[in-house]
Amino acid sequence: MTLEAIYFISQIIAAGAIVASLLFVGLQLRQSDKTQRALVHQSTIARTIELNQRLTDAHIIALIMKAREPHAAWNADEIWQMRAVIRVIVLHVIDMQWQLRAGLLDASTFDSVLTVTRGIFSLPGVRICWQMILPRVSASDRALVESLLLQDPPSVGASDLPGMWQTLATQMYPPAA
């Protein structure tokens, strides 16, 4: 075998090694992208769960129930608490919107969180408190909330959750005759 033949064989092997390394890097990038998306999804779900757990605190439930009535009397502490709840929810939605636009969060997860959040933002007390917060909200965040969270018409009056429960229980599991 001549030196020239050895040189060509070594060039072919080198080219093959470069192609193999590029394929490997491509696979690593693809795996890294999947891992990044999974981490973002997991952190979004964890934050949503934590937020929902906070919303089940007795004093927050009392605020939410009070927010169902547009003419309920609110004291300053309750207003400050509701403002804080609204700010946390809005920041969560803003962050999720950013993740969605960046391609790091799937539309299904985003839509599922928005559905619940729209229900909260349909409460008259939440909408009144949102109006109080508006002067301190950027125009882009205001537009985002108005386009995503204020789509549902305001709900008026307290719903009968125990009655709804009983109706569904009877429909789903009729009493034995």
N, C-alpha and C positions, 0 to 999 in steps of 0.2 A: 504494500500500500504506500502510495506516495504522500509526501507532505501536503500536497494540494488536496488530496482526497481526505486526509485526516482533518485538514482545515475546514472543508465543506461539511464533513460529518459533525465536527464540533459546532459549527454555525447552526446546523439543523437542530442539534440537541439544545443549544442555547435558545433558539427561537421557540422550541417546544417547551422549554422551562419557563420562558416568559409568558407564553400562552397559558400554561398551567397555573402560574402564579397570578395572572390576571383573573382567571376563572375562580381561583381560591379567594382572592380579594373581593370579587363580585359576590360570591356566596357569603362571605363574612359581612359585607355591607348589607346584604339582604337580611341576614339573621339579626344584625344589629338594629336595623329598621324595625323588624318585628318585635324585638325585645323592647325597643324604645316605645313603640305604640302600646305594648302590653303594660309597661310601667306607667304610662300616662293614663291609660284606662283604669288600672288598678288604683292609682292615686285619686283619680276623679271619683270613682265609686267609694273609696274609703272616706273622702271628704264629704260626699253626699250622705253616706251613712252617719258620719259624725254630726253633720248638720241636722239630719232627721232626728237623731237621738237628742240633740239639744232642743229641738222643737217639741219634744215630748215632756220637757220639764214642766212641772205643774204651773209655775208662774207664766211660762210662755203659752201653754195651752189656754190659760185664763185670758191672756192678751188676744190670742187668736179668736177665742169665743167672743170676746168683747168687740173685736174688729168686724164681726158679722153684722153688728147694729150700727148704722151710720150716725145715730144721735146719742150713742152711749157717752157717758161722762168719763173723761180720761183725766188722770192727774199727771203731773210733770214727770214723775218717775216712770209711769207706764209709757208715756210718749217717748222718753229717752230710750227705754228698752225696745220699743217697737221700731224706732229709728235704727237702732243697732242691728236688730234682726233683719230689717230690710236691707241695710248696707251689706251685711254678710251674704245674704242671698244674691244681691245684685253683683257683688264681687265674684261670687262663685259662677254665676251665669256668664259674666264678662270673660273670666278665665276659660271657661268651657268653650265659649265662642271663638276665642283666640286659638285654642287647641284644635277645634274643628277646622278653622280656616287654614291652619298650618298642616293639616292632614294627620294630626296625631290622635284625634278622637273620632270615633265613628258617629254618623248621624243618628243612628238608633239610640245610642246612649244619651246624646244631646237632647233628642226629642223626648225621651222618657223623663228626663229631669225637668225639661220645660213644661211638660204636661202638669206635673205636680205644682211647679212654681206658678204657673198661670192660675191655678186654683187659689193659691194664697193671694196673688195679686188681684183676684176678682173680689176680694173682701173690701167693703166700703172703708173700713178703718185703715186698711193697708194703703188704699188709694189716697185717702186723706193725708196720711203720714208721708206718702211718696211726694205729694204736693209740697209738704213742708221741707222736704229734703232737696227738692229740685234746685234751689239757688246754689247749692254746694256740689252739684253734679256737672261733670263736663258735658258739652253738647253731644259728643259721640256716645257717651254712656247713656245719656238721656234718650237719644234716638234708638239705641239698642234696646233699652227697657221698653220704650213705647212700641217698637216693632215686634218684639218677642213676647213680652209679658203682659201687655195691656190689650191683647186681642180679644179676650173673652169679655162679654158684657159684665158689668158689676153685679155681684149677687147681692140680694137685699134680704134682710131678715135672717134669723137663726134657723138653720136646718134642724130637723128632728132626727139626729143621728141614732138615738135608741129606737125610734119608730122605724127608721129605714132598716136597721139591723133586724128587727123583729119581722118585718115584711119579707126581707130576703131569706131569713131563716125558715119562715113558713113556706115560702115558695120552693126553696131548695130541699127542705126536709119536712114534708107535710106531716102533721101529727098522725100517729097511728090511730085508726078507728076502733 
